[in-house]
Amino acid sequence: MVSMSRANMYLLVTYFLFNSVAVMATSKNTITDCSLQGLFNLSGFLEDGDIIIGGLFPMHYRVLVQDLSFFYKPATSECLGFDPRSFRWAQTMRFAIKEINENPHLLPNITLGYKIYDSCATHVAALRATLTLLNGPENVQSEFCLGSSPVKAIIGDSGSSQSIVVSRTLQPFKVPMISYISTCSCLGNRKEFPTFFRTVPSDIYQVKAIAQLVKHFGWTWVAAISEDGDYGRYAFKALIEEFKKSGVCLSYYEVIPKVYNKKRILEILEVMKASSAKVVISFAGEGDLYPLLSEYARQNITGIQWIASEAWVTASLFSSGEFYPSLGGTIGFAIRKGEIPSLKDFLFKVTPLAYPESAFVKELWTSVFGCTFQISNLTGSSGQMTPKCTGKESLEEKYNIYTDVSSLRVSYNVYKAVYAIAYSLQNIINCKPGNGPFHNFTCANITNLEPWQLQHYIQDVSFTSNMGETIYFDKNGDPVPSYDIINWQRGADGKIWFITVGLYDVSAGAGKELIINEDAVIWNNDKIKVPQSLCSEACPSGTRKGVRQGEPLCCFDCLPCADGEISNQTDSVECTHCPSDFWSNAERTECIPKEIEFLTYDEIGASLAVIALFGTCLTFGVLGIFLYYKSTPIVRVNNSELSFFILFSLALCFLCSIAFIGEPGSWSCMLRHTVFSVTFSLCISCILGKTVVVLMAFKATQPGNNLMKYFGPLQQRMMILSCTLIQIVICAIWLISTPPFPVKNTKYQNSKIILECHVGSTLAFWFVLGYVGILACLCFVLAFLARKLPDNFNEAKYITFSMLIFCSVWLAFIPAYVSSPGKYTVAVEIFAILSSSFGLLFCIFAPKCYIILLKPEKNTKQYLMRKVNKQIGSSN
C-alpha cells in the first residue's frame, strides 16, 4: 500500500538521522558531539513543566509540495488551509493541562507542560513534528545521544495514517501516544503498535454500525470513496466483509489522491454520476474530502445520499450553506459529544494581543474576521480592500467554528486523553514501595520517569470524567465504543446543522445497538422518504432472483417460478416446491390443493350414464318382445333360452359401465373390472353356444347325423357355465393376489390429481381381456364357417357381423386406452363397453325384432319351411 511504503520510507529516514551522528562520532573522531542534522523551526505552543506532554494536531489540512529538482536542497513543505476546528482541539489540550495544574487534588506539586505542533494532516509533517518532540532544543556534547525523551507521552495524531507513522517512530523510545480521532482497526494490533492508545472507538465498531445502518434502510447497492491512506483502506476492507454477510454489493470504490489532482477529482465525479448507486459511503478526513466535495457542490450534483464516517460527519468545512443543496441529508456516525465547562472562556482569551508571536493565532483571526495582518493589495470579492486586523476584534461578537462548543466531540476526546495521562501520573505518585508493578515490586520515580513506565499505568488507568463517563482502555488500547448518529439539516441561518437523530451503543447488547428516530431524519433534497439504492428492483412474490453473468449478486433479473413452485416473499433466492398434493396458483405465490379429476356425472359422465341406461332399457325391451312372442317360430329357432341369456348378459354389460363413473374407491375399482369381464364372458359364452347350436342344428338335418343329441340344452348350459367359470376363476386369482386399487396420478398433468383405478397386475388385466378376446375370436370363426347355412335356420351371419364389430371395437380400444389422459381413459373404456354391447344387441336381435314387429307374415312355420326347401333345392 502507498501509505505503508511511505511510512517505511519515513522510518528509514529517521533511522539514518539518528544513526549517522553515531557513525560520524566513532569514525576518526572528527565530530565529538551529537548535533542536529537540520533545523525544523516549527511554530507551536510551548509550556515548560515537570513533565512534558507532546501534542500533534492538523491545524492545516493540506500541504503545498515543493519543487524536487535535486539541484538544491528543497524548501520545507508549506502547510495551507487553516482549520479552526483543529485549532480548537489544540487549545482544548492546553485548557485541560491548565485545569489539571490548577487542581490541588490532582498531581499536587507536579506541573504539566506541553509542546504542541502542527501535523498538517500529512505523514511528512507529522514525522517532522514527532522528531521535534523527541529531540531537545540544544546540542549535547557527547559521543552518543543519551537520555530519555523530553516528552513522556504524546496526544495525537488525527489521521490513522499519520498515527501509524508516529507510533512506529515512537516505538524504539517506548513513548506512549493517545490519539483522539485515529480510528483504523489496524492500530489495535498490539504486536505492531504496543504504545498506541486512543479515546475514539476503533473502526471495527464503526464499520459494524454503518453495515447495520445500510441494512436497516434496505440499501443493497452502495458506493465507496476513501482517502489515500490506511484509515480508508482498512475500514473498507472490513466493511466489504460485513456487506458480504448482509448481501450488500459495492458499485465502485474510488480513492481520493493525497496530493490535489483536479483531473482525478473530475474522474471520480464522472464515476459517481454514471453509477446507479445512490448511497455513497466515505471514510476520509475533511481535508482530503474538501477538494472533491467542493467540486461536487460546484457541479450541483444531487440525488446522492452520503454516509459519513466520524472523521468528517461534523466537519465545519462543509457547514456553509453552499454545500447544503448537494450534501444536505448526509447521515453518519460521530463520536459521542461531551461538555467541557469553562472551555469557551479559555478560547476567547486566545487573541493576537495575548500571543503576538503565534502565527496560528493570526491565521485564526484571518479566518474568522476576514482581515489580514499584512499590508495587502488584494481585493475581496466585493472589490474592496481587505481590512487590516487590529487584534482587538471580539470573538464573542462573531459566530465561528472555533468558539462553538455546543457539540464537542473530538475536543472532548482530547480532553479525556489529557486526563488519562494525568490520572496515570497520579497513580504513579500513589504507588507504595513494595507494591509496585515493576521489578522487585518497585514503583516508578515521578521525578525521573521513563515513558515505558507511564505506558504501563496508562494501560491500567480508569477514572470517571466530568460527564460521569467511565474512561478506561481495553487490552488493545481502545475505549468503550459508542456513537451518535448525525444528520445534516438546514439551520435557521441557512447553514448546515449537525442534528443528532440516533445512537449506536455496543454495550446495549447484540441486535439492540442501533437506535434511530427515522421521523427526525431529513434526506437529500429535503425529502422525508427514505431513498432507495438498488441495482435491481426487488423481485416480487412469485419470482426468484436470477444472477446476471459477470455482475454482482445485487444485480439480478426476476424470473417467474416454474409450475409447481412458489415464492411468498420478496427477493427470494429460489422457489419452493409445493407438496405432492398441492400446486402453485397462477401468481406462483401460494400452494393450493391440486384439482382432483375423475369421471364424474358431468357432461361426459352423465351422457355415458344415459346411454348405458338407454341400452339397458332397450335390451329389456327386446327381452320383453321375445318373451311376448316366445311361441313364434322366429324366437323358438336355435334355442330361445340362449337368446334370453344373451339379452340378460347384455343388460348386465350396459349396467356395468356405470360402475366406471364416479370417484374411484377400493371396492369400486375391484367391482368395475371384474363385473365387466365376467358379464362379457357370460355374454360371449352365450353367443358362442348359440353359434354352436346353429352348426349342430344344420348338421342334424343331414341323414344319419345325430349330433344334436350330444349338444342338447344341458350341454349348452354346461358350456356357458364352464366358459364363464374360467373367467370367474381368473378374476378371483387377480383379486386375491394383486387387486385393482385407486391411485392419484399426476403423470399427465402436474397441476391435477387424476383419481383412477390402477389394475394392480397389468398381466392379470390383459389376461382377462385376452380371455374375452379368445371367446370372441372363437365365436367369430365358428359363425364365419356357418355363414352359408339356410337363412331361416341361420343366425351365424348376424353373429359374424356382431363379432366383427366387437373385435374391431376392442382392437381400437387398446391404443385409445393407452393414449387417453386422465378421466378420458375411463371414458374410452366405457365407450368400448357400450359400443360393443350395442353392436351385439343390434346385429343379433334387430333383424328378428324387425320380422316380429314389422313382418309378422314371415314369422310363421309355413313361410320358414317353404323358404328352407327352396334354399335346399337351389343348393343341390
N, C-alpha and C positions, 0 to 999 in steps of 0.2 A: 504494500500500500504506500501511496505517495507520502502521507503524513508520517508513517513509521520510518521510512527511509530518511526523511528529513530529520526525524528525531535522532536516528543513529548518527547522522552526519554531525548534528549539533553536539552529541556526546563525544564524538571523535575530536571535534574542535576543542571541547572542554579538556579532554584527556591531554592533548598536546599543549594546551595552555598551561596546565598545572605541572606537567612533566618536563616541559622544555627548560624551565628555570632550574630544576634539579640537575638536568643533564649538563647545562652550562656551568653550574656551580661545581660540579665534580670533575669537569674536564678542564685540566690545565689551570684551574683556579683563576680563570680570567674574570669571573664575576663572583663576588663573595657575599652578595645579599640577594634576597628574594625580591624581585622587582616586578611591578605591574607591566604587562606587555602592551597595554593600551589604556587610554583614559575614556571612561564611559560618559562621565559628566551628565549623569541622569538627574533630571529635576524630580522632586518628590516632596514628601512631608517627612521630616526627621524630628525625633524627640528622644533625648538621652534618658537612660534609666538603668536600674539594677539588672533588669532582664529585658532584652530587646526582642520584640516580635516583628517579623517581616510581613509586608503586605503587598500583594500583586493585584492590580485592578486595571481593566481595559478602559482607561479614561479616554481613549481614542479607539475607533473601530475599523480603521484601515491604515495601510502603510503605502507610502509613495516609494516605489522601488527605484533605487539609484542606478545610474549607468554603470554596468560592469564591463568596461572595456579592457581591463587588465593591463592598462598602460600606466595607471596611477592608483594610489590607494583610494578605494571607494569611500565616499562620504557615508556617514551614519544614515540609515534609513529614517525618513521623516514620517511621523505619525500624524494622520489627518482625521478629521471628523470627530470633534469633541462630543462626548456623550455625557450629558448632565446626570443621567440616571446612575451610570457607573461612578461618577464623581461623588454622588451621594453615598454609594457603598463605601468608598474610601473614608468619607467623613464619618460614617457610622462606626468604622473601626476606631477612629480617633476618639469619637464620643464615648464608646464603650470603655476604652482604656482610661480616659479621663474619669469616667464614672467609677471604675474599679479603684483607681488611685485615691479617689475621694471617699471611698467606703472604708471606714475604720475596722469593719469586721471581716473584710476580705483582703488577704495579703497585707496585713499590717507591717509596717516598717519595710515594705518592699515596693519599689516604684517600677512600674512598667514603662518601657519606652517603645518606640516603633520606628521602622523605616518603611515607607510606603512609596512604591514606584509604579509607573505606568507600563503594563504588559502589552498595550497596544493591540490586543486581540490577535497576536501573531506569535509563532514559535520563536523567531529570532529575537524579538523584543522581550519576550518572556524569559528566554535564556540569558539575555544580557542583564536584565533586571535581577535574575536569580544569582548570577555571578557577582553582581554588585553587592547583594545582601550577604553572600558568603565571605567576601573579602573585606578586610578592614581598609580604611581610607589612607593609611600610612604604609611606607616601605619598612620592612623588618630586616635588620642587619643579622642575617643568619644564612647558613648554607642550605637549610631546608625551611619550608613554610610549616611552622608548627603552631600549636594552639587550637582550641576549639573555635567553632564558628561564632562570630559576634552575635548572630541571631539564634535563639533556641527553638523557634518554631515559626512557621510561615502561614499566613492566611491567604489562600489563593490556590489556583488561579481560577478564571472564569470558564473558558473553553476547555473541553476534555482533552483536546489535542495538546494545548498548551500545558495542561496539568500533567499529562504523560511525560512531556519533555522535562518539566520542572521536577517531578517526582524522581525520575531516573537520574537527574543531575544531583539531587539531594541524597540519594541512597548511599553513596560512599561515605557521606558525612553523617548519616543516620539522623538527619534533621526532619522532624515530623512536619507535615503540612496538612491543613484543614481547608478543603475547598468549600465554597459557598454555593456553587452552581454547576460544577463539573459532574455530569450525570452518567457518563459512559459506564456500561456494566463491566467493561474490561478493567476499570480501576479497582474493582472489588477483588481482584486476584491478588491475594496476599503474598504469593511467591514472587510476583513481578513488582508489586508496589507495596512493600511491607510498611512504609512510613506514611501511607496516604490515608486520610480520613476525610469525611465530608458531612455537612449538615443538610444536604439535599438528598432526596431518595435516589437510588440507582435507577437507571433507565429500564432495568428489568421490570420494575413495577409500572413505570410509565408506559412501557410497551404493552403490558397486560391491560392497563387501563384504556389505552387507545383501541386495542383489539376488542375489548368489551363494548366500548362506545360505538365502534363501527358495526358490531353485531347487533347492538341494541336498536340502532336505527335502520337495520336491514340493508346496509350498503355492502354490496358484494364486488364492486368494480371500482377500485381506487387507484390513485397515482401517488408517487413519492418524489420528493425533492429534498436533497440534503446538502449540507456544506461539504467541502472537500477536506474531510478530517475524520478522525476516529469516532467522534461523537455521533455523526450521522450514519456512518457505515455500520458501526456496531449496533446502533439502535434498529436500523432497518434489517439487519441480518436476523436479529431476534424477532422483529415484528413479522417478517415473512414466515418464520416458523410458527408464530401464533396464528397467522392468517391461514396456513395450511390446515390447522386444526378446525377452524370455523368455516372453511370453504370460501374465503375471500381471495380474490385474484388481483394482481398488480398489473395495471395497464402499461405503465412505464416508470422508470426510475432515473432521474436526472440529477447531476451533481453540479453545484454552483462553483465556479473556479474561485480559488482563494485570492488570486490577483485579478482585478477587474478586467473583463474581456467582453466588450459590448456585443461582438459577433456571437459569442457563446450564449450570452443572455437572450439575444433575439432567437437563437435556435431553440432554446428551452421554451420560450413563449410560443413558438410555432408548434412545437410538440403538444403543448397544453391545449392550444386552440383546436388542433386536429383530432385530439383524443375524445372519445365518448365518455370517459371517466369524468364525473362531475364533483368528485371529492378528492382533494389533494392533501396529503399529509406531509408536513415539513419538519424535519429535525435540523435546525440550523440556528446559529446566533443571529442577532438582529443586524450586526454589521455585515455579515455575509449575505443576508437576505435583502438588505436595503437596495442594492443596485437592481436586483430582479424585480422586487415589488414596486419600485419607483417607475420602472418601465412598464410594468403590468398595469399600474394605475394610470400612467400617461396614455396607454393604448385603450383605456376604458374597457378592459375585459371584465365581463360579469358572468354570472351564472355558475361560478365555481365555488364550491364550499370548501373552505380551508380548515384543516385541523392543525393547530399549532402546538408545538412542544413547549415545555416550560421555559426554554431559552428565549422565546420571543413573544409569548402569548400576552405579556403585559409590557411589551417594549414601547417606550414613549416615542420612539422614532416614527411609529406608524399611527400615532393617536390624532394627528391633524385631520381636519375634515376632508382634505383632498383624497385621502385613502379610503374613505367610507364607501363610496359607490362600488368599489371593487372588492374591498376586504371586509365590509360590513357583514356581520353574522358569523365571522370566524369564531370557532369554538376550540377549546383546548384545555390542557391541564397546567395549572400553575401551582407553584409552591405555596403551602399554607401561609396566609398572611399573619402578621402579629403587630403588636403595638410597642413602641419604644417611647416612653414618657420623656419629655424634655428634649427629644432629638431635634424637633423643629426649631426650638430656640437656639440650639447649638448651630444649626445650619444657617440661621440668619446672621450669626456672628462671623461667618466666613466671608470676608469682604476684601477688596483690594487695599483698603486702608489698613486692615489688620495684618495682611500678608502681602506687602508691596513687592516682594521678590518672587512670588509664586506665579509662574506662567499659567498654571492650571486655573487659578482663581481669575486671572484676567480673561482666559478663554471662556470661563463660566459667565462672566459679566458680558462678554461679547455675544455669547449665545442667548442669554436671557433678554438683554436690553437692546440688542441690535446696534451697539455702538462699537467704537474701536479706541484703543489706547495709542494708536499710531496715526500720524497725520496722513490722511488718505485722500487721494484724488478720485477714488472710485465712487460712483454714484449708485444709489439704490434703484430698485425697480420703478420708483416714482419719479426718478430723475433728480432727486435731491441729494445733497452731500450726506454721507454717513456721519452721524453725530459722534463727537468725541466723548469717551467715557470719563466721568469725574471720580468714580469710585464711591460716590455718596448716594447713588441710586438705591432705592429701598426694595429689597426682595419681598417684603411683606405686601407691597402695593401691586405686584405683578405676579399672576399665577404662572408657575413653571414646574416642570417635572422634578427639578432638583429639590424644591421645598415641599412637594406633595407627599405627605406622609400618611395619606388616608388608606393606602393599601401597601404596606411594607411587606415585601416577600423576600427578595434577595437581601435587602438590607437587614431583615430580621435574621436571616441565616448567618450573615456576617457577625451580627451581634451575638448570636449563640456560639459561634466559633471562638470569638474572643473570650467569652465567659467559660467555655470548655477548657481553654488553656489556663485561665485564672483559677478555676476550681482544681485543676490538676496540680498547679503550683501550690495551692492551699493544702492539698493532700500530702504533698511532699513535706511541707512545713509541719504538718500534723503527725508525720511518721515518727514512731518511737523506736530508738535504737534497740536492736534485738528482735524487733517485729517487722523489719523492713523486707522488701521483696527481692533484694539483691544478694550477692554472695555473702554467706555467713549472716544472713538476715540483717544486713546493714541498710541504712537509709541513704538517700541522695543528699548531697550538701547543696543547699539552695544558693550559697554564695559562690560555689564552683560547680555549677550544674552542667552536666553533659546532655546534649539533645536526645540521645537514646534513652536516658533515664526519664526525661519528660514524656517521651513517646509511650513508655510503659504505663505511666499514670493517665495519659490521655485515653488509652485503650480501656482502662477500668473506670473512668470518670462517670459519675451520674449525679445530676443535680436538677432542680426544678427552676424553670425560667420564671420571669415576672408574669407570664401568661398562664402559669400553672401547668406548663407542659414539662414532662419528664424528659430530660435530654441524656442520651447515652449512645454508645456505638456498639454494634454487634461485632462478631469476630472478623468481619470483612471491612470494618470501619464505616459501616453505613448506619444511618438513623432509622427510626420507625417510619415507614412510608405512608404518606397521605398527601392528597392533592385537593385543591379547589378546582371546580370546573368553571371556566371563564367564557363568557360570550361577549363579543364586540357589538355594542349597540350605540346608536347615535344619542349623544347627550344633548342637554338643553342649549349648550353653547355651540352645537354643530360638530363638535369633535367626537372622537371615539371614546366611549366609556367602557371600562372593563367590569362587567357585571357578573357577580358570582351566581351561578344557576344550579350548582350541584356540588357533590363531594365524592371523592374516591378514597376510601379508608380501608386498608388491608386488615386492620385489626377488627373490622366488623364481621369477618368470617367469610368463608368461601360462598360465592353466589350473592353476597349482600354488600360487596364492596362499592358498587356503583349506585349512587343516588342522584337523580337529576329531575329537576322541575321542567318538564317539556313545555308547559304553558308559558314559562318565562323566557323561553329561547326565541330570539329573532334570527331568521336565516338570511342568507344573501338576498339582496334586492328587497329587503324588508318583508319577506314572506314569513307567514306563521306556520305554513305546512312544511313538514319535513321533506327536503329534496330527495330525489331518487338518483341513484348512481348504479346503473345496471348495464352490463354488456348485452344481456338478453333479457327481455321481459319474462317475468315468472311464468312458468308453464302451468296452465290451469288444471283443475281436476279432470281426469280422463286422458291426460297425456303424460309423457315422460320426457326426460332430458335426453337429447341425442348430441353427443360431443362432436364439435366440428374439428376436422382434421387439422392438426398443427396449431390450434388455438387453445388458450387457457380454458380450464374447466368451467369458468363462469360464462363463457361464450358457447351457447348451445342452441340447438333447434328443438322445438316442441313437437314430438312425434306422437300421434294417436296410439293409444293402447290397442293391441291386437284383440281379435274376437276372443271372448272368454277371459280377458284380463281387465283389471280396473286400477285406477289410482284415485283415491278420495282425498288427496291433499295436493297443494301446490308444490311445484318443483320436485316432483317425485323422480328419483333416480331410475327406478324400474317399476314396472307394473306388476300387480299381484294377481296370480291365477285364482280364479273362482273355484270353490269346491266342486266336486264332480256333479252334484245335483243342482248347481246354480250356473247362471250365465250372466255376462255383462249386459247392462242396459244400453240403449242407443248412445248415451253420452259417455259411456265407459266410466261412470262414477260410482256405481254400486253393483253388487251381485244380486240378481233377482232369481227366484226359483225358475228353473227351466220349464218351458211349456211341455206339458205331458200330452203325448199324442197316441191315440189308438183309434180303431174303427168304432166310432160311436153312432148313435142313431141320429146323425146329422143328414145332410143331403144324400151322401153316398150310402151310408149305412141304412137310412130309412128306405131309400129306393130299393136296395137289395133285399131288405126285410119284406117289403111289399111284394116284390117279385117272387120271393120264396113262398110267402103265404098264398099268393095267387097260384103258383104252381101246385101247392098242396091242395088248394080248393079245386083246382082243375083236375088234379089226379083223383080226388074223392068224387068229383062229378062224373068222371069216366067210370070209376068204380061203381057209382050208383047206376049209371046206364047199363053196365054189364050185369049188375045184379037184377035190374029190372027186366032185362032181355036175356036172362041166363038160359032160358029154354029154347032160344032161337039157335038155328044151326051155326051162324057165324060166331057165336060165343062158345058153343059147345065143341067146335072144331079144335083139335090139338090140346085138349085138356084145359077146361075153363079154370080149374083150380090154380094152375100155374099163372094164368092171367091175373087172378086175384092177388096171388103172392107178389107178382111183379108190380102191380099197382100199389099194394101196401108198402113195399120196399121203396118205390119211387116217392111216395108221400113222406117216408122217413128221410129219404135223401134231400128232399126240399127243406124239411124241417131242421135237419142237422146243420144246414148252412147258417141258421140263426144263431147257433152256439158260437160262431166265429165273430159275432158282433158284440161289442161291449168291452169293458176293461178286463184284460186277462187276469185270471187267478189260477191258483194251483189246480183246483177242480175243473175249472172251465178249460184249461189247457189240455188236461188229460181227456176230458169228455169230447172236445171237438174233434180231435184226430181219431180217436178210437171209434166213436159213433159213425163218423164219416166213412172210415174204412170198412167197418162191419156192415153198415147199410148198403154200401155199394157192392160189397162182396155178395150180400144176400140177393141184391137186385140182379147182378150179372150171373150169379149161380142159377137164378130162376130163368133168366133168358137162355142160359146155356142148356138148362133142362128142356126148355121149350124147343130149342133148335134140335136137340137130340130126338125129342118126340116127333118132330116133323120128319126127320130122316127115317126113324123107325116106322112111322105110320106109312110112309111111301113104300118102304121095303116090304112091309107086311102085306101089301096088296099084291105082291108078286106071288105066283103059285109056288107052293112048297116052302114058303118063308114064314116062320113062326117066331120072329124076334120079339114081337110086342109082348109076348107072354113073359119074356125076361126083363122087360122095362115098363112095368106097369106103374100105377100111381105110387105104390110103396117104394119102388126103386127110385122113382123121380124125387120123392121126398127125401130119401136117404142120400141121394146125390147132392141135393141142395143143402141139406143139413151138414154133410161132410165138407163141402166146399166152404161153407160159412164158418164151420167149426175150426177149420185150419186158420182162417183169418183171426178168429177169436183167440186161438192159442198164441198166435204171433203177437197180437196186441197185449195179451196177458204177460208174456215174457218181456215185452217192451216196457209195460207199466211197472213191472216188478224190478227190473234191472236199472234202467235209466229213463224214468218217465219224463214227459214234457213238463216244463216249468216256465213261469213268467220271468222275463228279463227286461232290464232297462237298456235299450240300445241307443247309443249316441254315435254310431258309426257313420250314419248317413248325414246327420245334421247335428253339429255340436251344440247348437242353441236349443235343441229339443231333446226330450227323453221319449223315445218311442217304446211304449209298452207292447211287448209281443210275446208270443209263446215260443220258447226255444224247444226244439223237438227232442232235446235230451240226447238221443242217439240218432245221428244222421243216418247210420246204416239201417236202423230199425224203421225209420220214417220212409226211406226209399224202398225198403223191402216190402213194407205194407202197400205202397203204391204199385210196386212191381208185381205183387201178387194179384192186385186188381187188374193190372195191365195184362197179366198172363191169362186170366179168366176171359178178359175182353178179346184178346187175340185168338184164343181157342174158339170162343163163340163166333168170332168173325170168320175164321177158317171153315168151321162147320156150316155156317149159314151160307158162305160163298159156294160151298160144294152142293148145297141144296137149292140153289137159286133157280134151277130149271125144272123143278118139280111142278106138277099141276097147280095152277093158281089157287083154286078153291081149297086145296089142302095145304097150301104153301104160305107160311109166314116168313120163310127164310130170306126172301128178297128184302122185306122190310127190316128184318133183324140185321141183315148185311149193312143196309144203309145206316141203321141206328148205331151199330158198332163202328162203322167208318167215321161217323160224326163223333162218337165217344172217344175213339182213339185220337182223332185229329185234335179234339179239344184238349185232351190231356198231354199230347205231344207239344202243342203250342203253349200249354201251361208252364212247362219246365223252364224255358228261357224267360218267359214273362215273370214267373215267380222269383227267379234268381235276380233279375234286374230291377224289379219294382222296389222303390224305397218305402220304408215306414208302413203306415197303415194300408198303403196301396198293395202291399204284398198279400195281406189278408183279403183285400177286395178282389184281387186276381184269383185267389183260391176259391172264394165264394162264387165268383163269376164262372169258374170252370165247373163247379158243382152244379150250379143252376143250368148252365148251357148243356152239359152232358145229360142232366135229368130231363130237360125239355126235349132234347134230341131223342132220347129213348121213348119218352111219352108220345111225342108226335109221330115218330117213324113207325112205332109198333101199333099204336092204338088209334091214330087219326083215321087211317083207311077203314077200319072196322066201324068206328063211330059214324063215319060218312055213310056207309051202307045201311047201318042200323037206323039212323035218323033220316037220311035223305033218299035212300034207295031201298025201301023195305021189300020191294018185289024181288030183289036179289037175295034177300035173307030167307030163302025157302030151300027145302031139301031137294025139290024137283029141279029148281034152277041150278043148284050146285051140282046135282048128279048129271044133268044134261050137258053142262059145260065141261064136266070132267070127262065124260065119254067122248066128247068132241075132241078134247085135247089129247086123249089117249089114242084115238083113231088117227089123228094127224101125225102123232109121233111115231106110229107104226109105219 
